């Protein structure tokens, strides 16, 4: 029993020493590993019925500020993910070819149509990613949306 405990302690000590001596050597910084390279803020979000087709449109407009100069003028992407109120992923959309990060920042609009009429509320997330959509390069913007009702047609107006 004592021999096993001593062996375990020795192994843990060796692992700790390796981490201490070799873990201090940091690899070169990967700009795409930084989630604050671009700062997102929500400008507007809506969840409204469409009048010309069956479905409800989710729109999120986000403003962005480029904090990492190496991303200025680079092609990046953004993803909008929609979740039900129980946390299940409903839909995900992004830009087919990405977009170019403007030096002074800018704004981007995300839109998609939800065809399921039973969905009355949802959670929408937007984040910017590298062009391959594999690494997040911004914070995540989250908003809770309720389906807006269209005014009844033929209603009296003042």
Secondary structure, 3 states (H helix, E strand, C coil): CHHHHHHHHHHHHHHHHHHHHHCCCCCCCCHHHCCCCEEEEEEEEEEEECCCCCCEEEEEEEEEEECCHHHCCCEEEEEEEEECCCCCEEEEEECCCCEECCCCCEEEEEEEEECCCCCCEEEEEEEEEECCCCCECECCEEEEEECECCCCCCCCCC
